[in-house]
Amino acid sequence: MASAPKTVLTLESRKSLELPLSSLMSGGELSVFPHIEARGLLFLQFRKGRVTLTAGKYVGLIPLTPTIQVEVRPKLPVSNLARVLDRARVSLEALEGVDRLYLATGQPSSSVLEFLLSNLVDALRSVRVHGLHKEYVRRQVITSQPSGRIQITGTLSSCWSRGAKRKAQTERFEQTSDVPVNRVLKSAL
């Protein structure tokens, strides 16, 4: 099934833009996502068949409807934001628990999203070098070829009581990369 073409509207932070009401309608109903006004991402005012869209304090790409996205740009140009973050780097290192520094390049960037994505790519370099985070997790298995620690109680209740005399319930620790930290990375990508 083909999706409808997406429209990206550009709006500066705390500024307004007027749209026809029909652009937000789909099938005779208003198709604006409910969390938009609830979270203060964008504010909508309806007047005489027109909608005044006002940007809140958040910047970035905000989905308004299934077909319309609003790119809210900061009042401060992104290149200046990169410079501010670069100059603040010394004080950020002094803070406890803050280990994320942002790239400051001489290239002007047209979008906050582009700036953040370039920093995400930079942060993923350590994952590329060191690999994904792995943890040991406990696994319980019923098998006829046991490896690990045999669970006597589980073997008697799950296997032997049901006539499976050649099977045993075992418990062992296995290393896996399917952990919450890696799932967040996958979701971000």
C-alpha positions in Angstrom: 0.0 0.0 0.0 1.5 3.3 -1.1 1.8 6.0 1.6 0.6 9.6 1.0 3.4 12.1 0.1 4.8 13.9 3.1 4.8 17.7 3.3 7.5 19.4 5.4 6.7 22.9 6.6 9.4 25.1 8.0 8.7 27.3 10.9 11.0 29.3 13.2 10.8 28.8 17.0 7.9 30.7 18.6 6.7 32.0 15.2 3.3 31.4 13.5 2.1 30.1 10.2 -1.4 30.1 8.7 -2.8 27.1 6.9 -6.1 26.3 5.3 -8.2 24.0 7.5 -8.6 21.5 4.6 -4.9 20.7 4.8 -5.4 19.2 8.2 -8.5 17.2 7.3 -8.7 13.6 6.2 -12.0 11.9 5.5 -14.0 14.8 6.9 -12.2 14.6 10.3 -9.3 16.6 11.8 -6.2 14.3 11.5 -3.9 16.1 13.9 -2.0 13.8 16.3 -3.4 14.3 19.8 -0.1 14.6 21.6 0.9 17.7 19.6 -0.9 20.3 21.8 -0.9 18.1 24.9 2.9 18.2 25.1 3.2 21.8 23.9 5.1 20.9 20.7 2.9 23.1 18.5 -0.2 25.2 19.2 -3.3 25.4 16.9 -5.8 28.2 16.7 -8.9 27.8 14.4 -10.3 31.0 12.8 -12.7 31.2 9.8 -11.7 28.1 8.0 -8.0 28.7 8.6 -5.5 27.3 11.2 -2.8 29.3 12.8 0.1 27.0 13.7 2.4 28.4 16.4 5.7 26.7 17.3 6.4 26.0 20.9 9.7 25.8 22.7 10.7 22.6 21.0 12.8 22.4 17.8 13.3 19.7 15.3 11.0 17.7 13.0 7.5 17.3 14.5 4.9 15.2 12.8 1.6 17.2 12.8 -0.6 14.8 10.8 0.2 11.5 8.9 1.0 13.6 5.8 2.4 16.9 7.3 5.6 17.4 9.3 6.7 20.7 10.7 10.5 21.5 11.0 10.8 24.0 13.8 14.1 25.8 13.6 15.7 27.5 16.5 16.0 31.3 16.6 19.8 30.8 17.0 21.3 29.4 13.8 22.5 25.8 14.1 26.0 26.8 13.2 26.0 29.2 16.2 24.5 26.5 18.4 27.4 24.2 17.4 29.9 27.0 18.4 28.1 27.5 21.7 28.3 23.8 22.5 31.9 23.7 21.4 32.8 26.6 23.7 30.9 25.1 26.6 32.8 21.8 26.2 35.3 22.6 28.9 32.6 23.3 31.5 30.6 20.2 30.3 33.6 18.0 31.1 33.7 19.3 34.6 30.2 18.2 35.3 29.8 14.7 36.8 28.0 12.2 34.7 28.2 14.1 31.5 30.3 12.4 28.9 28.7 13.5 25.7 30.4 16.2 23.7 29.1 17.7 20.4 31.0 18.1 17.1 31.7 21.7 16.2 32.6 22.0 12.6 33.1 25.1 10.5 30.4 24.0 8.0 27.0 25.7 8.4 24.2 23.3 9.0 20.7 24.0 7.8 18.8 21.9 10.2 19.0 20.8 13.9 18.1 17.3 12.8 21.2 17.2 10.5 23.4 18.5 13.4 22.1 15.9 15.8 22.4 13.1 13.2 26.0 14.0 12.5 26.7 13.8 16.3 24.9 10.4 16.5 27.1 9.1 13.8 30.2 10.4 15.7 29.0 8.8 18.9 28.5 5.4 17.2 32.2 5.2 16.2 33.0 3.7 19.6 30.3 1.1 19.0 31.9 0.3 15.7 35.3 -0.1 17.3 34.3 -1.9 20.5 31.1 -3.7 19.4 27.7 -3.9 20.9 27.2 -4.2 24.7 26.8 -7.8 25.8 25.5 -9.2 29.0 25.0 -12.6 30.5 21.4 -13.7 30.9 20.0 -16.7 32.7 18.3 -19.3 30.4 16.3 -22.3 31.5 16.0 -25.1 28.9 14.4 -28.5 28.9 16.6 -30.8 26.8 17.8 -34.3 26.4 21.4 -33.1 26.1 21.9 -31.1 29.3 24.6 -28.4 29.6 24.9 -26.1 32.5 23.3 -26.7 36.0 20.6 -29.4 36.2 17.5 -28.1 38.1 16.3 -31.1 40.1 13.0 -29.7 41.1 12.2 -28.5 37.6 13.3 -31.8 36.1 11.1 -33.9 38.4 8.0 -31.6 38.0 8.3 -30.8 34.3 9.9 -33.8 32.8 9.8 -37.0 34.9 6.2 -36.5 36.1 5.1 -36.4 32.5 7.0 -39.5 31.5 10.0 -37.8 29.8 12.7 -39.7 31.7 15.4 -38.8 29.2 15.0 -35.0 29.5 16.2 -32.6 32.2 15.6 -29.0 33.0 18.9 -27.1 33.0 20.0 -23.5 33.8 22.9 -21.7 32.3 24.2 -18.2 31.6 24.4 -17.2 27.9 26.0 -14.1 26.5 23.7 -12.0 24.4 23.7 -8.6 22.7 19.8 -8.4 22.9 19.8 -6.0 25.9 17.9 -2.7 26.4 20.9 -0.4 25.6 21.3 -2.0 22.2 17.6 -1.9 21.5 17.6 1.8 22.1 20.5 2.2 19.6 18.6 0.1 17.1 15.5 2.2 17.6 17.4 5.5 17.2 19.0 4.3 13.9 
